[in-house]
Amino acid sequence: MATQLKVHPSFFKEFATKTWVSPTEIVKELVENAFDEDATKVLVTVLKNGISIEDDSGMDQNGMEKFLLLGSPHKKVESISPKLKRLRTGRYGTGRLSFLTSFESMRIRTRRGSFHKAFMIDGNVLDRLFTGNAALDELKEPALKRDGTELVMSGSKVESDIFKLAKEIRKLAILRQPLFEVFIKSADSFSEWDFSGAQKITAPDIQGHKIPVSLDGGKIAGEIVIARRPLSDEERGIAVMVGNHIVTRSNFGFDTKLSRVTGYVRCDTLTSRFADKSALIEDEEYIRFNQSMKTFVIDTVIPSLTEYEDVLITREESKIYREIDKVLGQAMVDTLETQEEVQGYEMVDVKEVVRTSTSKSGEEEDKHPAARHGGAQMQEYEEIKPLAPESSGMGKAEHAKQETVAEPQSYRSVPVEEASDVQGEVVDVVDEKQVDGTVIRTKKIRKPIVKKTFALKRIGFKVIPYEDESDSRYSFTSDNVVFVNKANSTYKAESSRGDEFLLRHIINMVAESIASAKHPEGKEALELQNRLVSEAIRIHDYSVLKHA
């Protein structure tokens, strides 16, 4: 008996049912298959007990034979699609069995021109594949109404979430390719090529500083983006592509430095894992690729990070955001209540000039120097008193306390000032002279150093716009930066009404962020927000009317 190596039926079952991990991965694989066959539209429908995927390409007799040959390397050999000359994502034709991970069966109908066929694949065919062939049950069903392929997967083993599914499909690199659109909907029952209620799935547009990549004579090509907004975990990292398929994301050992970096690089000399293509084979090509990317990150990407904020706002946008900064700043200044606080004291020499009056007698002049100038002038001298507490903005108790704890560390040399311009406590009479009948008195006054303080201090929030239709947020705050989503419907509505309304909208978001960050108490935060917004609007409206 000849020595033979056989394949056990369980090998095919293990391969088909334990390679793809979820319904979302299966759908992504099948959408990529449609792209490889030159489809321009794909419709994904989430059904009660399954998922359908339809396209507008279809298979002829030759295409059907290739489809039925598992493991065929035709996509690797024919890496460019015949009609639209696309770089194909697949290589070995194994994805058609991926559905068995999450579904019991798949009904296939296809048509191209006069050729059409319908058949069913389920788990039972795997038990017959070890012989090399497995007959499929052909179905007597009418041909499709158009050229295309229809895959209806039934018998769901796990529940499919349409929102998660759409989110995962958005990650496909092929969505950025021309002449290719993917739509998604949910329905109670299947209806052929019915786009009613379907939503288009678009690739995310992450704005920021874009760095082109072309290394190793063009073998490594792509684009790296330093994003203008914080990235989610799924967006972060540089996508590594083989063909038009994203295999993995990597920061090439610089995880902590590249938190705002995304983008993609394609290197077709790399080899992805067989079947689900979810990892790279770490061979010599991979080592060369990895080293080239590390060098590029060190030499080009990391130095660009320091210039990151300089490229965030376009020239067209900068005008209105400068206006926002100005209006917010003015609103803060106009609404703040100032207070005065004594920081310390300084000694000041001041002079009083007093004209002489008719003398009463020489004896009276000798009694007191001031008496030479009469009672009225004497009264003027006597009324020079220390600074009243209320003139410093403090109560009596605070003033008394300030007197004891806010003594100056040193006295400054201050030019002689006119007495009428200086308020303070008279400490000493330094000198008194009489020239041509005029008395000039020099005194030392202990003058408080007053500093103005504010109940609320100006808060430096920076506003940075971005545009992402997939992000449901209209704004969010990170540190002291308010990120504003220009793709949000509210932003678009306000923007369409003119700069004034857009300005109010953004001021409201900034005020809300300031209030939330600085005054989380709730009621107080709301009062602060309303105060800022109303005053900013008032100032803006006044400015518009003034310059109209």
Phi, psi and omega per residue, in radians:
M1 nan 2.278 -3.095
A2 -1.231 2.500 3.080
T3 -1.256 2.240 -3.065
Q4 -2.266 2.523 3.003
L5 -1.852 2.142 -3.075
K6 -1.987 2.840 3.075
V7 -1.925 2.145 3.138
H8 -1.363 2.518 3.125
P9 -0.957 -0.528 -3.107
S10 -1.146 -0.386 3.137
F11 -1.072 -0.816 -3.120
F12 -1.171 -0.645 -3.131
K13 -1.179 -0.733 3.112
E14 -1.116 -0.762 -3.128
F15 -1.080 -0.821 -3.033
A16 -1.308 -0.551 -3.006
T17 -1.807 -0.063 -3.099
K18 -2.319 0.418 3.100
T19 -1.781 -0.880 3.122
W20 -1.599 2.361 -2.885
V21 -1.627 -0.331 -3.039
S22 -2.729 2.858 3.075
P23 -1.014 -0.620 -3.139
T24 -1.114 -0.724 3.116
E25 -1.147 -0.638 3.124
I26 -1.126 -0.813 -3.133
V27 -1.105 -0.731 3.107
K28 -1.044 -0.729 3.114
E29 -1.078 -0.763 -3.099
L30 -1.275 -0.558 3.044
V31 -1.145 -0.719 3.077
E32 -1.100 -0.644 3.082
N33 -1.058 -0.700 3.115
A34 -1.122 -0.705 3.087
F35 -1.062 -0.772 -3.122
D36 -1.056 -0.481 -3.104
E37 -1.715 0.384 3.017
D38 1.251 0.451 3.024
A39 -1.208 2.577 3.065
T40 -1.917 -0.343 3.081
K41 -2.374 2.425 3.076
V42 -2.296 2.355 3.098
L43 -2.077 2.114 3.099
V44 -1.861 2.201 3.137
T45 -2.129 2.174 3.085
V46 -1.563 2.028 -3.096
L47 -1.755 3.042 -3.128
K48 -1.078 -0.666 -3.066
N49 -2.269 0.545 -3.125
G50 3.005 -2.939 3.139
I51 -2.484 2.427 3.049
S52 -2.009 2.579 3.095
I53 -2.310 2.118 -3.122
E54 -2.146 2.587 3.063
D55 -2.428 3.098 -3.103
D56 -1.962 0.496 -3.129
S57 -1.762 -1.212 3.123
G58 1.509 2.831 -3.115
M59 -2.097 2.475 2.968
D60 -1.688 -2.965 -3.080
Q61 -1.054 -0.740 -3.141
N62 -1.151 -0.750 3.126
G63 -1.125 -0.640 3.126
M64 -1.150 -0.700 3.126
E65 -1.100 -0.697 3.101
K66 -1.183 -0.669 3.126
F67 -1.075 -0.674 -3.067
L68 -1.443 -0.078 3.134
L69 -1.743 1.675 -3.106
L70 -1.157 2.434 3.104
G71 1.379 0.131 3.124
S72 -1.153 2.307 3.140
P73 -1.508 0.383 -3.038
H74 -1.087 -0.545 3.129
K75 -1.258 -0.501 3.088
K76 -1.315 -0.713 3.120
V77 -1.244 -0.823 3.099
E78 -1.738 1.219 -3.004
S79 -1.275 -0.218 3.102
I80 -1.898 2.284 -3.111
S81 -1.187 2.611 -2.994
P82 -1.201 -0.658 -2.999
K83 -1.629 -0.976 -3.049
L84 -1.672 0.030 3.082
K85 0.980 0.763 3.110
R86 -1.492 2.577 2.987
L87 -1.360 2.044 -3.008
R88 -1.279 2.665 3.141
T89 -1.558 -0.588 -3.064
G90 -1.538 2.915 -3.128
R91 -2.355 -0.719 -2.957
Y92 -2.099 0.080 3.054
G93 1.120 0.655 -3.119
T94 -1.762 -0.259 -3.034
G95 -1.139 -0.361 -3.093
R96 -1.151 -0.308 3.071
L97 -1.666 0.001 -3.064
S98 -1.067 -0.496 -3.075
F99 -1.054 -0.439 -3.054
L100 -1.159 -0.258 3.066
T101 -1.127 -0.676 -2.979
S102 -2.160 -0.101 -3.096
F103 -2.366 2.732 -3.119
E104 -1.412 -0.644 -3.048
S105 -2.666 2.861 3.088
M106 -2.427 2.181 3.073
R107 -1.663 2.307 -3.077
I108 -2.105 2.219 2.985
R109 -2.232 2.385 -3.136
T110 -2.521 2.691 3.114
R111 -2.675 2.398 2.924
R112 -2.530 1.987 -3.082
G113 1.125 -2.199 -3.122
S114 -1.518 -0.161 -3.124
F115 -1.559 2.309 3.026
H116 -2.624 2.642 -3.117
K117 -2.697 2.628 3.077
A118 -2.434 2.355 3.130
F119 -2.755 3.039 -3.047
M120 -2.203 2.461 3.011
I121 -2.170 2.313 3.046
D122 -2.448 -3.086 -3.066
G123 -1.130 -0.355 -3.103
N124 -1.159 -0.470 -3.113
V125 -1.162 -0.410 -3.112
L126 -1.150 -0.539 3.132
D127 -1.209 -0.333 -3.092
R128 -1.793 -0.162 -3.064
L129 -1.205 -0.397 -3.087
F130 -1.150 -0.299 3.077
T131 -1.413 -0.176 3.129
G132 1.876 -0.393 -3.125
N133 -2.473 2.649 3.070
A134 -2.505 2.047 -3.134
A135 -1.204 2.460 3.137
L136 -1.897 2.628 3.132
D137 -1.436 1.946 3.080
E138 -1.371 2.531 -3.071
L139 -1.912 2.423 3.076
K140 -1.585 1.496 -3.127
E141 -2.222 2.675 3.120
P142 -1.108 2.681 3.118
A143 -1.190 2.736 3.067
L144 -1.086 2.742 -3.124
K145 -1.415 -0.039 -3.083
R146 -2.621 2.939 2.936
D147 -1.239 2.260 -3.138
G148 2.893 3.125 3.099
T149 -2.224 2.453 -3.109
E150 -2.206 2.110 3.100
L151 -2.045 2.087 3.112
V152 -2.073 1.913 -3.132
M153 -1.650 2.234 -3.061
S154 -2.179 2.888 3.128
G155 1.265 1.007 -3.098
S156 -1.071 2.301 3.068
K157 -1.560 -0.402 3.072
V158 -2.389 2.712 -3.119
E159 -1.350 2.450 3.133
S160 -1.775 2.315 3.122
D161 -1.787 2.045 -3.062
I162 -1.095 -0.594 -3.117
F163 -1.245 -0.735 3.084
K164 -1.149 -0.682 -3.141
L165 -1.095 -0.812 3.123
A166 -1.093 -0.695 3.132
K167 -1.081 -0.691 -3.133
E168 -1.271 -0.679 3.124
I169 -1.097 -0.589 3.136
R170 -1.047 -0.365 -3.127
K171 -1.353 -0.209 -3.091
L172 -1.187 2.275 -3.138
A173 -1.165 -0.468 -3.083
I174 -1.163 -0.271 3.100
L175 -1.153 -0.330 3.122
R176 -1.504 -0.121 -3.103
Q177 -1.390 2.578 3.120
P178 -1.219 2.728 3.088
L179 1.004 0.670 3.081
F180 -2.576 2.079 -3.121
E181 -2.286 2.467 3.112
V182 -2.141 2.312 3.125
F183 -2.110 2.704 -3.140
I184 -2.439 2.566 3.114
K185 -2.727 2.988 3.001
S186 -2.145 2.619 -3.119
A187 -2.712 2.665 3.106
D188 -1.260 -0.614 -3.131
S189 -2.449 2.787 -3.070
F190 -1.398 2.424 3.047
S191 -2.428 2.214 -3.004
E192 -1.038 2.224 2.968
W193 0.841 0.814 -3.091
D194 -1.858 1.923 -3.067
F195 -1.647 0.106 -3.131
S196 -1.103 2.233 -3.130
G197 1.390 0.065 -3.100
A198 -1.447 2.554 3.094
Q199 -1.995 2.414 3.111
K200 -1.333 2.387 3.085
I201 -1.702 2.068 -3.100
T202 -1.920 2.640 3.103
A203 -1.229 2.493 3.127
P204 -1.163 2.424 3.098
D205 -1.909 1.687 -3.116
I206 -1.591 1.986 -3.069
Q207 -1.494 2.694 3.127
G208 2.733 -2.813 3.140
H209 -1.457 2.051 -3.049
K210 -1.766 2.289 -3.100
I211 -2.050 1.981 3.115
P212 -1.222 2.583 -3.140
V213 -2.122 2.226 3.022
S214 -2.632 1.781 -3.049
L215 -2.206 2.802 3.048
D216 0.939 0.879 3.109
G217 1.129 0.476 3.136
G218 1.571 -0.024 3.113
K219 -1.176 -0.528 3.072
I220 -1.954 2.004 -3.083
A221 -2.412 2.649 3.113
G222 2.867 -2.714 -3.099
E223 -2.630 2.262 3.101
I224 -1.905 2.411 -3.073
V225 -2.109 2.220 2.938
I226 -1.584 1.833 -2.947
A227 -1.226 2.551 3.115
R228 -1.449 -0.177 3.103
R229 -2.228 2.774 3.073
P230 -1.041 2.475 -3.093
L231 -1.701 2.601 3.011
S232 -1.329 2.925 3.129
D233 -1.039 -0.606 -3.103
E234 -1.301 -0.465 -3.135
E235 -1.503 -0.464 -3.017
R236 -1.229 2.445 3.106
G237 1.860 2.765 -3.128
I238 -1.633 2.111 -3.132
A239 -1.259 2.291 3.084
V240 -1.785 2.121 -3.047
M241 -1.990 2.460 2.928
V242 -2.047 2.054 -2.967
G243 1.167 -2.339 3.102
N244 -1.827 0.399 -3.117
H245 -1.991 2.246 3.053
I246 -1.384 2.034 -3.115
V247 -1.505 -0.799 -3.078
T248 -2.755 3.012 3.009
R249 -2.091 2.495 -3.071
S250 -2.567 2.637 2.975
N251 -1.932 0.127 3.044
F252 0.930 0.703 3.058
G253 1.534 0.094 -3.100
F254 -2.065 0.807 -3.034
D255 -0.995 -0.766 -3.045
T256 -1.269 -0.459 -3.079
K257 -1.547 -0.397 -2.990
L258 -1.911 0.684 -3.092
S259 -1.175 -0.388 3.132
R260 -1.865 0.283 -3.070
V261 -1.842 2.338 3.057
T262 -2.445 -2.878 -3.140
G263 2.064 -2.837 -3.095
Y264 -2.668 2.696 2.941
V265 -2.365 2.480 -3.138
R266 -2.028 2.310 3.102
C267 -2.458 1.815 -3.035
D268 -1.389 -0.108 3.063
T269 -1.442 -0.189 3.074
L270 -1.304 2.783 3.122
T271 -2.101 2.172 3.086
S272 -1.598 2.827 -3.126
R273 -1.064 2.495 3.122
F274 -1.028 2.612 3.088
A275 1.343 -1.664 -2.946
D276 -1.453 -0.093 3.032
K277 0.976 0.596 -3.031
S278 -1.648 0.054 -3.139
A279 -2.688 2.802 3.118
L280 -1.721 2.467 3.040
I281 -1.367 2.163 -3.050
E282 -1.492 1.253 3.100
D283 -1.723 -2.899 -3.107
E284 -1.111 -0.656 3.106
E285 -1.076 -0.707 3.134
Y286 -1.126 -0.736 -3.126
I287 -1.080 -0.754 3.108
R288 -1.125 -0.763 3.121
F289 -1.056 -0.820 -3.091
N290 -1.080 -0.717 -3.134
Q291 -1.190 -0.695 3.110
S292 -1.089 -0.724 -3.126
M293 -1.220 -0.673 3.101
K294 -1.063 -0.760 3.133
T295 -1.112 -0.717 3.133
F296 -1.126 -0.714 3.125
V297 -1.094 -0.774 -3.113
I298 -1.169 -0.779 -3.016
D299 -1.410 -0.541 -2.987
T300 -2.106 -0.836 -3.006
V301 -1.260 -0.900 -3.087
I302 -1.068 -0.759 3.068
P303 -1.057 -0.545 -3.139
S304 -1.239 -0.394 -3.124
L305 -1.094 -0.564 -3.121
T306 -1.200 -0.400 3.123
E307 -1.686 0.168 -2.992
Y308 -0.952 -0.833 -3.064
E309 -1.276 -0.335 -3.123
D310 -1.262 -0.284 -3.066
V311 -1.964 0.185 -3.023
L312 -1.313 -0.713 -3.015
I313 -1.925 2.200 -3.138
T314 -1.269 2.892 -3.134
R315 -1.094 -0.636 -3.133
E316 -1.123 -0.578 -3.081
E317 -1.500 -0.431 -2.947
S318 -1.123 -0.571 -3.078
K319 -1.058 -0.868 -3.087
I320 -1.208 -0.560 -3.137
Y321 -1.313 -0.521 2.999
R322 -1.150 -0.674 3.102
E323 -1.109 -0.685 3.123
I324 -1.087 -0.803 3.123
D325 -1.009 -0.766 -3.103
K326 -1.148 -0.792 -3.103
V327 -1.156 -0.751 3.124
L328 -1.103 -0.751 3.126
G329 -1.076 -0.765 3.138
Q330 -1.162 -0.654 3.109
A331 -1.087 -0.706 3.132
M332 -1.123 -0.806 -3.110
V333 -1.094 -0.756 -3.075
D334 -1.217 -0.447 -3.065
T335 -1.730 -0.126 -3.128
L336 -1.388 2.465 3.050
E337 -1.694 2.090 -3.081
T338 -1.477 2.637 3.046
Q339 -2.309 2.786 3.093
E340 -1.986 2.357 -3.107
E341 -2.285 2.256 3.141
V342 -1.359 2.078 -3.123
Q343 -1.632 -0.348 -3.103
G344 2.984 -2.840 -3.106
Y345 -2.401 2.740 3.019
E346 -2.399 2.670 3.121
M347 -1.656 2.248 -3.091
V348 -2.180 2.314 3.028
D349 -1.555 2.189 3.135
V350 -2.225 2.677 3.122
K351 -2.050 2.459 3.006
E352 -2.013 2.299 3.106
V353 -1.882 2.106 -3.084
V354 -2.201 2.154 3.107
R355 -1.388 2.478 -3.106
T356 -1.292 2.694 3.061
S357 -2.080 -3.103 -3.103
T358 -1.144 2.205 -3.098
S359 -1.311 2.532 3.112
K360 -1.443 -0.806 3.099
S361 -2.902 2.747 3.094
G362 -1.120 -0.545 -3.136
E363 -1.130 -0.716 -3.137
E364 -1.176 -0.607 3.138
E365 -1.144 -0.550 -3.118
D366 -1.326 -0.395 -3.082
K367 -1.181 -0.693 -3.088
H368 -2.644 2.368 -3.115
P369 -0.997 -0.602 -3.107
A370 -1.328 -0.356 -3.073
A371 -1.172 -0.356 -3.140
R372 -1.102 -0.332 -3.019
H373 -1.864 0.174 3.012
G374 1.583 2.892 -3.064
G375 -1.095 -0.663 -3.111
A376 -1.086 -0.757 -3.140
Q377 -1.219 -0.580 3.089
M378 -1.074 -0.711 3.120
Q379 -1.078 -0.652 -3.133
E380 -1.108 -0.722 3.099
Y381 -1.096 -0.733 -3.043
E382 -1.194 -0.431 -3.073
E383 -1.476 0.063 3.037
I384 -1.368 1.890 -3.013
K385 -2.148 2.893 3.062
P386 -1.091 2.786 3.131
L387 -1.074 2.267 3.121
A388 -1.210 2.528 -3.092
P389 -0.961 -0.730 -3.050
E390 -1.177 -0.376 3.139
S391 -1.250 -0.273 3.105
S392 -1.698 0.018 3.115
G393 1.451 0.247 -3.106
M394 -2.176 2.764 3.023
G395 -1.375 3.047 -3.099
K396 -1.091 -0.769 -3.115
A397 -1.102 -0.742 3.139
E398 -1.131 -0.675 -3.125
H399 -1.134 -0.733 3.128
A400 -1.095 -0.726 3.137
K401 -1.135 -0.728 -3.124
Q402 -1.094 -0.599 -3.132
E403 -1.086 -0.553 -3.037
T404 -1.602 -0.465 -3.020
V405 -1.949 -0.241 -3.033
A406 -1.880 0.591 3.118
E407 -1.120 2.486 -3.131
P408 -1.190 2.548 3.095
Q409 -1.283 -0.490 3.092
S410 -2.733 2.733 3.098
Y411 -1.633 2.386 3.134
R412 -1.581 2.671 3.045
S413 -1.467 2.019 -3.040
V414 -2.068 2.393 3.106
P415 -1.036 2.682 3.114
V416 -1.144 2.286 -3.101
E417 -2.059 2.835 3.029
E418 -1.221 2.408 -3.067
A419 -1.070 -0.568 -3.096
S420 -1.179 -0.318 -3.101
D421 -1.663 -0.066 -3.027
V422 -2.107 2.287 3.031
Q423 -2.017 2.402 3.139
G424 2.931 -3.032 -3.101
E425 -1.653 2.213 3.117
V426 -1.233 2.131 -3.117
V427 -1.691 -0.711 -3.048
D428 -2.811 2.631 2.977
V429 -1.669 1.971 -3.035
V430 -1.411 -0.738 -3.031
D431 -2.748 2.697 3.059
E432 -2.606 2.188 -3.106
K433 -2.267 2.667 3.072
Q434 -2.085 2.132 -3.137
V435 -2.230 2.065 3.106
D436 0.924 0.767 3.085
G437 1.413 0.103 3.140
T438 -2.009 2.318 3.132
V439 -1.647 2.189 3.070
I440 -2.008 2.025 -3.107
R441 -1.915 2.310 3.074
T442 -1.912 2.225 -3.101
K443 -2.253 2.700 2.985
K444 -1.711 2.236 3.141
I445 -2.085 2.346 3.089
R446 -1.514 1.780 -2.995
K447 -1.761 2.240 3.125
P448 -1.259 2.466 3.014
I449 -1.590 1.928 -3.033
V450 -1.782 2.272 3.081
K451 -2.021 2.338 3.099
K452 -1.429 2.344 3.068
T453 -2.167 2.950 -3.034
F454 -2.282 2.570 3.102
A455 -1.166 -0.624 3.070
L456 -2.227 2.378 -3.139
K457 -1.800 2.658 -3.103
R458 -1.081 2.349 -3.073
I459 -1.951 2.144 -3.053
G460 -1.522 1.476 3.067
F461 -1.686 2.347 3.104
K462 -1.790 2.424 -3.138
V463 -1.842 2.190 3.136
I464 -2.211 2.147 3.127
P465 -1.511 2.618 2.957
Y466 -2.531 2.982 -3.077
E467 -2.414 1.930 -3.098
D468 -2.569 1.839 -3.100
E469 -1.154 -0.410 -3.120
S470 -1.390 -0.221 -3.110
D471 -1.620 2.033 -3.078
S472 -1.316 -0.252 -3.116
R473 -1.271 2.512 3.034
Y474 -1.628 -0.357 3.021
S475 -2.936 2.793 3.001
F476 -2.741 2.835 -3.060
T477 -2.032 2.365 3.046
S478 -2.308 2.069 -3.008
D479 0.994 -2.124 3.132
N480 -1.926 0.512 3.128
V481 -2.032 2.270 3.054
V482 -1.751 2.017 3.126
F483 -1.631 2.207 -3.062
V484 -1.976 2.157 -3.104
N485 -1.520 1.868 -3.106
K486 -1.237 -0.292 -3.138
A487 -1.440 -0.183 -3.128
N488 -1.160 2.501 -3.066
S489 -1.081 -0.623 3.123
T490 -1.133 -0.769 3.115
Y491 -1.059 -0.801 -3.126
K492 -1.063 -0.735 -3.125
A493 -1.114 -0.795 -3.138
E494 -1.175 -0.675 -3.122
S495 -1.122 -0.669 -3.113
S496 -1.161 -0.364 -3.118
R497 -1.521 -0.114 3.085
G498 2.063 2.938 -3.060
D499 -1.066 -0.601 -3.086
E500 -1.083 -0.791 -3.124
F501 -1.244 -0.665 3.088
L502 -1.105 -0.686 3.116
L503 -1.071 -0.786 3.129
R504 -1.096 -0.713 -3.128
H505 -1.060 -0.808 -3.096
I506 -1.253 -0.671 3.075
I507 -1.017 -0.708 3.131
N508 -1.073 -0.741 -3.135
M509 -1.183 -0.704 3.124
V510 -1.146 -0.770 3.121
A511 -1.056 -0.714 3.120
E512 -1.091 -0.720 3.139
S513 -1.150 -0.744 3.116
I514 -1.081 -0.806 -3.115
A515 -1.095 -0.775 -3.115
S516 -1.122 -0.679 -3.083
A517 -1.316 -0.675 -3.010
K518 -1.746 -0.418 -3.074
H519 -2.389 1.292 -3.087
P520 -1.346 0.103 -3.067
E521 -1.158 -0.286 3.085
G522 1.845 -1.488 -3.088
K523 -1.107 -0.799 -3.141
E524 -1.116 -0.657 3.120
A525 -1.111 -0.731 -3.136
L526 -1.137 -0.724 3.118
E527 -1.099 -0.726 3.115
L528 -1.120 -0.773 3.135
Q529 -1.029 -0.877 -3.116
N530 -1.079 -0.641 -3.134
R531 -1.159 -0.783 3.121
L532 -1.095 -0.813 -3.097
V533 -1.108 -0.853 -3.085
S534 -1.097 -0.718 -3.136
E535 -1.225 -0.672 3.107
A536 -1.109 -0.711 3.110
I537 -1.144 -0.747 -3.136
R538 -1.059 -0.786 -3.128
I539 -1.129 -0.730 -3.139
H540 -1.130 -0.782 -3.139
D541 -1.096 -0.703 3.116
Y542 -1.100 -0.721 3.129
S543 -1.117 -0.710 3.133
V544 -1.113 -0.783 -3.131
L545 -1.165 -0.645 -3.094
K546 -1.135 -0.642 -3.078
H547 -1.742 0.101 -3.118
A548 -1.244 nan nan
